[in-house]
Amino acid sequence: MKCLECSDDTRKYKCPRCNNFCCSFECFKKHKDVDCTPAKTENEEKCQKTENVKKTILQFTTEDTVDPEKLEQLGNSEALKDLLRNPHLREFIRAVDSSENARKAMRYAMLEPLFIEFADECLKIVEPEETTNT
């Protein structure tokens, strides 16, 4: 990395806000006056994406639209993550998603016990009151 101010190859001073380097104290002082943004960690970026999902305004909702909070719960479900480690299940999901006839593909997938287990786990999160009554 080069110095933020003069592009020298020396790396002596690190900015605590953006984690970039300056070659000398003079360059560091110059950079200190600049409004630099801190480098985001991977965890901070993940949190930002979660916040964006929460702020999403759905323009065309239907009775089948899943609330963003429920989508977040699906994404955080350890049971679903465990099921999705199975490559056979992932292949079924890919096939349904890329099928030209989604209805036919879904009927076929619903014959597979592993896919049914996955669908049931999703429904436990998305529609918990309906799945507990059956």
C-alpha positions as CSV (number, residue, x, y, z in Angstrom):
1,M,0.0,0.0,0.0
2,K,1.1,3.5,-0.7
3,C,0.9,6.6,1.4
4,L,-2.6,8.2,1.2
5,E,-1.1,11.7,0.8
6,C,2.1,11.4,-1.3
7,S,1.9,7.9,-2.7
8,D,5.3,6.9,-1.2
9,D,5.8,3.2,-0.6
10,T,6.8,3.7,3.1
11,R,4.2,2.5,5.7
12,K,4.9,4.1,9.0
13,Y,1.6,5.5,10.3
14,K,-1.8,3.8,10.2
15,C,-5.0,5.8,10.3
16,P,-7.2,4.5,13.1
17,R,-10.4,5.5,11.2
18,C,-9.8,4.0,7.7
19,N,-6.9,1.7,8.5
20,N,-4.8,3.1,5.5
21,F,-1.2,4.1,5.8
22,C,0.9,7.3,5.6
23,C,4.6,7.5,5.2
24,S,5.4,10.3,7.6
25,F,3.9,12.3,10.5
26,E,3.4,15.3,8.2
27,C,1.3,13.2,5.8
28,F,-0.5,11.6,8.7
29,K,-1.4,15.1,10.0
30,K,-2.7,16.1,6.5
31,H,-4.8,13.0,6.3
32,K,-6.2,13.5,9.8
33,D,-7.9,16.6,8.5
34,V,-9.7,14.6,5.8
35,D,-13.0,13.0,6.6
36,C,-12.2,9.4,5.9
37,T,-14.6,6.6,6.5
38,P,-13.5,3.6,8.6
39,A,-13.0,0.3,6.8
40,K,-15.9,-2.0,7.5
41,T,-15.3,-5.5,8.8
42,E,-17.1,-8.5,7.3
43,N,-19.4,-8.6,10.3
44,E,-20.3,-4.9,10.0
45,E,-21.1,-5.4,6.3
46,K,-23.3,-8.4,7.3
47,C,-25.1,-6.3,9.8
48,Q,-25.6,-3.5,7.2
49,K,-27.2,-6.0,4.8
50,T,-29.5,-7.2,7.6
51,E,-30.5,-3.6,8.3
52,N,-31.2,-3.1,4.6
53,V,-33.5,-6.1,4.6
54,K,-35.4,-4.7,7.5
55,K,-35.8,-1.3,5.7
56,T,-37.0,-2.9,2.5
57,I,-40.4,-1.6,1.6
58,L,-42.4,-4.2,-0.4
59,Q,-44.2,-2.4,-3.2
60,F,-46.2,-5.3,-4.6
61,T,-47.3,-7.6,-1.8
62,T,-49.5,-10.6,-2.1
63,E,-51.0,-13.0,0.4
64,D,-47.9,-15.1,-0.1
65,T,-45.4,-12.3,0.5
66,V,-43.0,-13.2,3.4
67,D,-42.2,-10.4,5.9
68,P,-38.6,-9.2,5.9
69,E,-38.3,-10.2,9.6
70,K,-39.3,-13.8,8.7
71,L,-36.8,-13.8,5.9
72,E,-34.1,-12.8,8.4
73,Q,-35.2,-15.6,10.7
74,L,-35.0,-18.1,7.9
75,G,-31.4,-16.9,7.2
76,N,-30.4,-17.3,10.8
77,S,-32.0,-20.7,11.4
78,E,-29.5,-23.3,12.4
79,A,-31.9,-26.1,11.5
80,L,-32.1,-24.8,7.9
81,K,-28.4,-24.3,7.7
82,D,-27.9,-27.9,8.8
83,L,-30.3,-29.2,6.2
84,L,-28.7,-27.1,3.5
85,R,-25.4,-28.8,4.1
86,N,-26.8,-31.7,2.2
87,P,-25.8,-31.4,-1.5
88,H,-28.8,-33.5,-2.6
89,L,-31.2,-31.0,-1.1
90,R,-29.3,-28.1,-2.6
91,E,-29.7,-29.8,-6.0
92,F,-33.4,-30.2,-5.6
93,I,-33.7,-26.5,-4.7
94,R,-31.6,-25.5,-7.7
95,A,-33.8,-27.7,-10.0
96,V,-37.0,-26.1,-8.7
97,D,-35.6,-22.6,-8.9
98,S,-34.3,-23.0,-12.5
99,S,-37.2,-25.0,-13.8
100,E,-39.3,-23.7,-16.7
101,N,-42.3,-25.4,-15.1
102,A,-42.0,-24.5,-11.4
103,R,-45.3,-26.2,-10.5
104,K,-44.2,-29.5,-11.9
105,A,-40.7,-29.3,-10.4
106,M,-42.2,-28.5,-7.0
107,R,-44.6,-31.5,-7.2
108,Y,-41.6,-33.7,-8.0
109,A,-39.5,-32.2,-5.2
110,M,-42.4,-32.7,-2.7
111,L,-42.0,-36.5,-3.3
112,E,-38.5,-36.3,-1.7
113,P,-38.6,-36.7,2.1
114,L,-35.5,-34.5,2.5
115,F,-37.2,-31.7,0.6
116,I,-40.4,-32.1,2.6
117,E,-38.3,-31.8,5.8
118,F,-36.8,-28.6,4.5
119,A,-40.2,-27.2,3.5
120,D,-41.6,-28.0,6.9
121,E,-38.7,-26.3,8.7
122,C,-39.3,-23.2,6.6
123,L,-43.0,-23.2,7.4
124,K,-42.2,-23.5,11.1
125,I,-40.6,-20.1,10.8
126,V,-42.8,-18.4,8.3
127,E,-46.2,-19.6,9.5
128,P,-45.6,-21.0,13.0
129,E,-49.2,-20.9,14.2
130,E,-50.5,-22.8,11.2
131,T,-47.9,-25.6,11.4
132,T,-48.4,-26.2,15.1
133,N,-52.2,-26.7,14.7
134,T,-51.8,-29.6,12.1
